Amino acid sequence: MNTCAPTFVVSTGRCATTLLGLLLGEADTTLVLNEGQIRDALCQGPQVLKALTLENRIAYEEPDLAVDILREKRQPQIAQLAKERGLTHYVEIAYYLCPFVAALQEVFPDSKIVYVHRDGRDFVRSAYVNEVPDPMPVGYTDPRPLDATEKFVAMGRLAPLPGSLQAAQWDTYTPFEKNVWLWMETNRIIMEGLRSWPEASVMTIAMKNMLTPEGLMDVANFMNIHTPLQRTEALLKRKINSRNSRILTHWSTWDTEHRDAFKRLGQGMLQTLGYEANENWQVAQCCS
């Protein structure tokens, strides 16, 4: 792989991509960044590249700026890292890359991209928590004072575009509804951006399928990063970034109000991604 042809991993967040990064980053000539950081199983840091948290919102609201942002804040930095560290592989995993998907292909035409998706009902449960402060803020919280990190992430979090129907109704949305919308819209812009990519340069995988030894190896092989089956099996036994303060019970127990709200905002995307539900709202199948 050309050292200036990175691989990017995009998702809504809460899709086990930290675990994926731990697997991929073991080789000395491979650099894997999660939100610009080198991660281990216990903590964040160091921050190697600036997180594009605020730029996430800018690129969503003004897509024409996305290419210029990448050319200023990623292209030269990645090239320098590859040269200084003698990298054979550079992998960047970040939710904030979602509005940049089309621009990534233009700026890095020889790169690859992996899209990991998750059942929206599970995403909402994982993102909507009552940790105060939330050390890993992803979704919208109940109204409360936010700490500095939460405020910063909130400034970059996607919200409906001015003038849209959702923007007009946004103040009436509950945090649950906002998180359903966030999941739906993030997946929508990822899929829209992927249309400009060559088919051979794109891998799409459901989180549930990735979280198997074979699934993790499939992703690694797509990136030309070779890892033993035993390593994937050992890694899957560890709990990484687990959430113990979820507000919502499992979605199979949700009341009619929550089910109707999800169906109104997210059922179309649920079906687009291949998560079919029967009358009892049980998943029947999921695409890979």
Secondary structure as UniProt FT lines:
FT   TURN            3..4
FT   STRAND          7..10
FT   HELIX           17..24
FT   TURN            25..26
FT   TURN            28..29
FT   STRAND          30..34
FT   TURN            35..36
FT   HELIX           53..61
FT   HELIX           63..65
FT   HELIX           66..73
FT   HELIX           75..85
FT   STRAND          89..93
FT   HELIX           95..100
FT   HELIX           101..107
FT   TURN            109..110
FT   STRAND          112..117
FT   HELIX           120..127
FT   HELIX           148..156
FT   TURN            162..163
FT   HELIX           165..169
FT   HELIX           170..172
FT   HELIX           175..194
FT   TURN            195..196
FT   HELIX           199..201
FT   STRAND          202..206
FT   HELIX           207..210
FT   HELIX           213..222
FT   TURN            223..224
FT   HELIX           229..235
FT   TURN            236..237
FT   HELIX           251..253
FT   HELIX           256..272
FT   TURN            273..274
FT   STRAND          276..277
FT   TURN            279..280
FT   STRAND          283..285
//
